[in-house]
Amino acid sequence: MSQNKIYDYAVDENMELFMLIKSADVRIAKNGNKFIAFMFTDSSGEISAKFWDASEDDIASFVPGKIVFVKGKREVYQGNPQVKIFKMRLATEQEPNNVNTFVKKAPVSVDEMEDEFNAALFEITNANWNRVVRYLLSEYHDQFFSYPAAKKNHHAFAGGLAFHTLSMLRLAHAIVKEYEDINAPLLYAGAILHDLGKVIELSGPVATQYTLAGNLIGHIVLIDEQIVKAADKLKIDFENEDMILLRHMILSHHGLLEYGSPVQPHLLEAEVLHQIDQLDASIQMLRGTLGHTEPGTFSERIFGMDGRNFYRPTGSKD
């Protein structure tokens, strides 16, 4: 039976493949019948689909985390890729059923990422920042290296959180070389901790959902709370300037109040952190989308980039 991946198929080509259900939202159609809005995924990416006239058995069976075999057709709807489902069923025990093989993973190994983070820790020469970063990385080690950085949009794959953080750390090193007046230890500490709250905000790398705390509090406030708790555990005065500066880095890294930051950046290093966060997230979204866009055509619209679509030049590499 076919084991092709989602983006092995061209637009308007019939598909037969196994996929993992990443999300399954039950909705009501205009005719009053229920349907399921799916997001399917495999190691090549993800794609949406609608399952019309869903029965209660369908709703109970086709849930996030399950592997399904789908016969359908790859289409484009309102500029976005989707599957038109012809037939669909759960995979059997004799068929591909290891969810880990359907989860897209970071392009860098955990060992390699760990080595770079460990080296960076020695560059955080402020003792208070160093102790807090080491403590929190140790506390959330396994989640940090396995969780995605988001449910969708940028770095939404296993290990995406650590990979996004590492990419930002690399950018931070390049910027520090260009601008010597930047407080490098503060920037590095902020980069490593900025999204660590996502290990509490998100449920994990498979069929990722927002937790209750993620929905009601959010990762920025969640990691700020953990910084305060870590300082208390380590007998560091969290009201001293060192800790206030570090907390400001985290609390302001989304840049604008309407994007979830309780405060805008008011430090040079905080502004740099915000900018490299935006840059890395944008590049990752573009790379993921352009990776399955045919040369000489425009991509689907990218929600996280103001709904814009992007052209892939004819001479671009695969």
Buried (B, 14 or more C-beta within 10 A) or exposed (E): EEEEBBBBBEEEEEBBBBBBBBBBEBEEEEEEEBBBEBBBBBBBBBBBBBBEEBEEEBBEBBEBEBBBBBBBBBBEEEEBBBBBBEEBEBBEEEEBBEBEEBBBBBEBEBEEBBEBBEEBBEBBEBEBBBBBBBBBBEBBEEBBBBBBBBBBBBBBBBBBBBBBBBBBBBBBBEBBEEEEEBBBBBBBBBBBBBBBBBBBBBBBBBBBBBBEBBEEBBBBBBBBBBBBBBBEEEEBEBEEEBBEBBBBBBBBBBBEEEEBBBEBBEBBBBBBBBBBBBEBBBEBBBEBBBEBBEEEEBBBBBEBBEEEBBEBEEEEEE
